[in-house]
Amino acid sequence: MKKLFFLSVIVYLFSACNNNDKKSQAADSINNSSEQYLNTFAQQVKVSPDSVGLRLQYAFALDSLNKHKEALQQINMLTSKDSMNYGLWFAQGNIAEDAQDTQLAIKSYATAAHIYESPDALLALANLYAEQKNDRAIILCSRVKQLGLGRDYDANCAFIIGVYYARTHDVNNAFKYFDECIAYSYTYMEAYIEKGLLYFDAQQYDKALQVFQMASTVNNLYADAYYYQARCYEMMNKKDSAVTFFKQSLQIDPTMKEAREHLKQLGSE
């Protein structure tokens, strides 16, 4: 949601460009628009330095343009003045994740959860622990599930536990929890991808392909489902099919650099 404004600008500008010169001009226009947008925010914050909402919006705007260091500086100003504000620490965790500062994200979410033990903070923390192969992920997910908040939260819990088991190479339990996640929410696309990757990593490309095909059936606008189908075809030495699905993934998500790189390797771009 934070990138919605800039995405609309990019779509508008690039839809009017038909050659490299025009694309270069459009890119310059986007950069100028972005800088103007941030300058406007900066001026408003300067005029109203004590406005928490305005500074928070400025931080999110900076974050959406990958200016993570500057965004964190704005959040730090807020948390230093209001260290018991759950929402500010949670926001800092979000931005720290975007900045790929896992330790800061964990610290921020843990602080937020200490102030107010919300299920969202617990799950955000659990997700990071799962990626780190830390079994605290299971403890936190179990705590959230005990709250009985409904199928969406249960699906999130199952997914995170599945990720933990996948990262610790406990394949059987990983399959179990990804399937449980999908049973709670059949449109939980990340669960299909993680499940398919278990087969892919085991070089069972036929089975992986079936999972990714199912994912694209559930959501035919999910770029990763086509990308990973292409990867399966690539590993099965079916070049034409691989090229077709890499291109399809790029049609849905033109920013998917990995697909473009594989097309180059296959001599198709």
Contacts in CASP RR format, 6 or more apart in sequence:
PFRMAT RR
TARGET T0000
AUTHOR 0000-0000-0000
METHOD contacts of the structure
MODEL  1
MKKLFFLSVIVYLFSACNNNDKKSQAADSINNSSEQYLNTFAQQVKVSPD
SVGLRLQYAFALDSLNKHKEALQQINMLTSKDSMNYGLWFAQGNIAEDAQ
DTQLAIKSYATAAHIYESPDALLALANLYAEQKNDRAIILCSRVKQLGLG
RDYDANCAFIIGVYYARTHDVNNAFKYFDECIAYSYTYMEAYIEKGLLYF
DAQQYDKALQVFQMASTVNNLYADAYYYQARCYEMMNKKDSAVTFFKQSL
QIDPTMKEAREHLKQLGSE
2 60 0 8 1.000
2 61 0 8 1.000
2 63 0 8 1.000
2 64 0 8 1.000
3 64 0 8 1.000
5 37 0 8 1.000
5 64 0 8 1.000
6 30 0 8 1.000
6 33 0 8 1.000
6 34 0 8 1.000
6 64 0 8 1.000
6 65 0 8 1.000
9 30 0 8 1.000
9 33 0 8 1.000
10 30 0 8 1.000
13 26 0 8 1.000
13 29 0 8 1.000
13 30 0 8 1.000
14 23 0 8 1.000
14 26 0 8 1.000
16 22 0 8 1.000
16 26 0 8 1.000
17 23 0 8 1.000
17 25 0 8 1.000
17 26 0 8 1.000
34 65 0 8 1.000
37 61 0 8 1.000
38 58 0 8 1.000
38 61 0 8 1.000
38 62 0 8 1.000
38 65 0 8 1.000
38 67 0 8 1.000
41 54 0 8 1.000
41 57 0 8 1.000
41 58 0 8 1.000
41 61 0 8 1.000
42 58 0 8 1.000
44 51 0 8 1.000
44 54 0 8 1.000
44 58 0 8 1.000
45 51 0 8 1.000
45 54 0 8 1.000
45 55 0 8 1.000
45 58 0 8 1.000
45 74 0 8 1.000
48 54 0 8 1.000
49 55 0 8 1.000
52 78 0 8 1.000
52 82 0 8 1.000
52 88 0 8 1.000
55 74 0 8 1.000
55 77 0 8 1.000
55 78 0 8 1.000
56 74 0 8 1.000
56 75 0 8 1.000
56 78 0 8 1.000
56 88 0 8 1.000
56 91 0 8 1.000
58 74 0 8 1.000
59 71 0 8 1.000
59 72 0 8 1.000
59 74 0 8 1.000
59 75 0 8 1.000
59 78 0 8 1.000
59 91 0 8 1.000
59 95 0 8 1.000
60 71 0 8 1.000
60 91 0 8 1.000
60 95 0 8 1.000
62 68 0 8 1.000
62 70 0 8 1.000
62 71 0 8 1.000
62 74 0 8 1.000
63 71 0 8 1.000
63 94 0 8 1.000
63 95 0 8 1.000
63 98 0 8 1.000
66 98 0 8 1.000
68 95 0 8 1.000
68 98 0 8 1.000
68 99 0 8 1.000
68 101 0 8 1.000
69 99 0 8 1.000
71 95 0 8 1.000
71 98 0 8 1.000
71 99 0 8 1.000
72 92 0 8 1.000
72 95 0 8 1.000
72 96 0 8 1.000
72 99 0 8 1.000
72 101 0 8 1.000
72 104 0 8 1.000
75 88 0 8 1.000
75 91 0 8 1.000
75 92 0 8 1.000
75 95 0 8 1.000
76 92 0 8 1.000
78 85 0 8 1.000
78 88 0 8 1.000
79 85 0 8 1.000
79 88 0 8 1.000
79 89 0 8 1.000
79 92 0 8 1.000
82 88 0 8 1.000
84 115 0 8 1.000
85 115 0 8 1.000
86 112 0 8 1.000
86 115 0 8 1.000
86 116 0 8 1.000
86 118 0 8 1.000
86 121 0 8 1.000
87 112 0 8 1.000
89 108 0 8 1.000
89 109 0 8 1.000
89 111 0 8 1.000
89 112 0 8 1.000
89 115 0 8 1.000
90 108 0 8 1.000
90 109 0 8 1.000
90 112 0 8 1.000
90 118 0 8 1.000
90 120 0 8 1.000
90 121 0 8 1.000
90 124 0 8 1.000
92 104 0 8 1.000
92 108 0 8 1.000
93 104 0 8 1.000
93 105 0 8 1.000
93 108 0 8 1.000
93 109 0 8 1.000
93 112 0 8 1.000
93 124 0 8 1.000
94 105 0 8 1.000
94 124 0 8 1.000
96 102 0 8 1.000
96 104 0 8 1.000
96 105 0 8 1.000
96 108 0 8 1.000
97 105 0 8 1.000
97 128 0 8 1.000
102 128 0 8 1.000
102 131 0 8 1.000
102 132 0 8 1.000
105 124 0 8 1.000
105 128 0 8 1.000
106 125 0 8 1.000
106 128 0 8 1.000
106 129 0 8 1.000
109 121 0 8 1.000
109 124 0 8 1.000
109 125 0 8 1.000
109 128 0 8 1.000
110 125 0 8 1.000
112 118 0 8 1.000
112 121 0 8 1.000
113 121 0 8 1.000
113 122 0 8 1.000
113 125 0 8 1.000
119 144 0 8 1.000
119 147 0 8 1.000
119 149 0 8 1.000
119 153 0 8 1.000
122 140 0 8 1.000
122 141 0 8 1.000
122 143 0 8 1.000
122 144 0 8 1.000
123 140 0 8 1.000
123 141 0 8 1.000
123 144 0 8 1.000
123 153 0 8 1.000
123 156 0 8 1.000
123 157 0 8 1.000
123 160 0 8 1.000
125 136 0 8 1.000
125 140 0 8 1.000
126 136 0 8 1.000
126 137 0 8 1.000
126 138 0 8 1.000
126 140 0 8 1.000
126 141 0 8 1.000
126 144 0 8 1.000
126 157 0 8 1.000
126 160 0 8 1.000
127 137 0 8 1.000
127 160 0 8 1.000
127 163 0 8 1.000
129 135 0 8 1.000
129 136 0 8 1.000
129 137 0 8 1.000
129 140 0 8 1.000
129 164 0 8 1.000
130 137 0 8 1.000
130 160 0 8 1.000
130 161 0 8 1.000
130 162 0 8 1.000
130 163 0 8 1.000
130 164 0 8 1.000
130 167 0 8 1.000
131 163 0 8 1.000
131 167 0 8 1.000
132 167 0 8 1.000
133 164 0 8 1.000
133 167 0 8 1.000
133 168 0 8 1.000
134 164 0 8 1.000
135 164 0 8 1.000
137 160 0 8 1.000
137 161 0 8 1.000
137 163 0 8 1.000
137 164 0 8 1.000
138 161 0 8 1.000
138 164 0 8 1.000
141 156 0 8 1.000
141 157 0 8 1.000
141 158 0 8 1.000
141 160 0 8 1.000
141 161 0 8 1.000
142 157 0 8 1.000
144 153 0 8 1.000
144 156 0 8 1.000
144 157 0 8 1.000
145 153 0 8 1.000
145 154 0 8 1.000
145 157 0 8 1.000
147 153 0 8 1.000
148 154 0 8 1.000
151 184 0 8 1.000
151 185 0 8 1.000
152 184 0 8 1.000
152 185 0 8 1.000
154 184 0 8 1.000
155 181 0 8 1.000
155 184 0 8 1.000
155 185 0 8 1.000
155 188 0 8 1.000
155 191 0 8 1.000
156 181 0 8 1.000
158 177 0 8 1.000
158 178 0 8 1.000
158 180 0 8 1.000
158 181 0 8 1.000
158 184 0 8 1.000
158 191 0 8 1.000
159 177 0 8 1.000
159 178 0 8 1.000
159 181 0 8 1.000
159 188 0 8 1.000
159 190 0 8 1.000
159 191 0 8 1.000
159 194 0 8 1.000
161 173 0 8 1.000
161 177 0 8 1.000
162 173 0 8 1.000
162 174 0 8 1.000
162 176 0 8 1.000
162 177 0 8 1.000
162 178 0 8 1.000
162 181 0 8 1.000
162 194 0 8 1.000
163 174 0 8 1.000
163 194 0 8 1.000
165 171 0 8 1.000
165 173 0 8 1.000
165 174 0 8 1.000
165 176 0 8 1.000
165 177 0 8 1.000
166 174 0 8 1.000
166 178 0 8 1.000
166 194 0 8 1.000
166 197 0 8 1.000
166 198 0 8 1.000
171 198 0 8 1.000
171 202 0 8 1.000
174 194 0 8 1.000
174 195 0 8 1.000
174 198 0 8 1.000
175 195 0 8 1.000
175 198 0 8 1.000
178 191 0 8 1.000
178 192 0 8 1.000
178 194 0 8 1.000
178 195 0 8 1.000
178 198 0 8 1.000
179 195 0 8 1.000
181 188 0 8 1.000
181 191 0 8 1.000
182 188 0 8 1.000
182 191 0 8 1.000
182 192 0 8 1.000
182 195 0 8 1.000
185 191 0 8 1.000
186 218 0 8 1.000
187 218 0 8 1.000
187 219 0 8 1.000
189 215 0 8 1.000
189 218 0 8 1.000
189 219 0 8 1.000
189 222 0 8 1.000
189 224 0 8 1.000
189 225 0 8 1.000
192 211 0 8 1.000
192 212 0 8 1.000
192 214 0 8 1.000
192 215 0 8 1.000
192 218 0 8 1.000
192 225 0 8 1.000
193 212 0 8 1.000
193 215 0 8 1.000
193 224 0 8 1.000
193 225 0 8 1.000
193 228 0 8 1.000
195 211 0 8 1.000
196 207 0 8 1.000
196 208 0 8 1.000
196 211 0 8 1.000
196 212 0 8 1.000
196 228 0 8 1.000
197 208 0 8 1.000
197 228 0 8 1.000
198 208 0 8 1.000
199 205 0 8 1.000
199 207 0 8 1.000
199 208 0 8 1.000
199 211 0 8 1.000
200 208 0 8 1.000
200 228 0 8 1.000
200 231 0 8 1.000
200 232 0 8 1.000
200 235 0 8 1.000
203 235 0 8 1.000
205 232 0 8 1.000
205 235 0 8 1.000
205 236 0 8 1.000
206 236 0 8 1.000
208 228 0 8 1.000
208 232 0 8 1.000
209 229 0 8 1.000
209 232 0 8 1.000
209 233 0 8 1.000
209 236 0 8 1.000
212 225 0 8 1.000
212 226 0 8 1.000
212 228 0 8 1.000
212 229 0 8 1.000
212 232 0 8 1.000
213 225 0 8 1.000
213 229 0 8 1.000
215 222 0 8 1.000
215 224 0 8 1.000
215 225 0 8 1.000
215 228 0 8 1.000
216 222 0 8 1.000
216 225 0 8 1.000
216 226 0 8 1.000
216 229 0 8 1.000
219 225 0 8 1.000
221 252 0 8 1.000
222 252 0 8 1.000
223 249 0 8 1.000
223 250 0 8 1.000
223 252 0 8 1.000
223 253 0 8 1.000
223 256 0 8 1.000
223 259 0 8 1.000
224 249 0 8 1.000
226 245 0 8 1.000
226 246 0 8 1.000
226 248 0 8 1.000
226 249 0 8 1.000
226 252 0 8 1.000
227 245 0 8 1.000
227 246 0 8 1.000
227 249 0 8 1.000
227 256 0 8 1.000
227 258 0 8 1.000
227 259 0 8 1.000
229 245 0 8 1.000
230 241 0 8 1.000
230 242 0 8 1.000
230 243 0 8 1.000
230 244 0 8 1.000
230 245 0 8 1.000
230 246 0 8 1.000
230 248 0 8 1.000
230 249 0 8 1.000
230 259 0 8 1.000
230 262 0 8 1.000
231 242 0 8 1.000
231 262 0 8 1.000
233 239 0 8 1.000
233 241 0 8 1.000
233 242 0 8 1.000
233 245 0 8 1.000
234 242 0 8 1.000
234 262 0 8 1.000
234 266 0 8 1.000
239 266 0 8 1.000
242 262 0 8 1.000
242 266 0 8 1.000
243 263 0 8 1.000
243 266 0 8 1.000
243 268 0 8 1.000
246 259 0 8 1.000
246 260 0 8 1.000
246 262 0 8 1.000
246 263 0 8 1.000
246 266 0 8 1.000
246 268 0 8 1.000
247 259 0 8 1.000
247 263 0 8 1.000
247 268 0 8 1.000
249 256 0 8 1.000
249 259 0 8 1.000
250 256 0 8 1.000
250 259 0 8 1.000
250 260 0 8 1.000
250 263 0 8 1.000
260 269 0 8 1.000
263 269 0 8 1.000
END
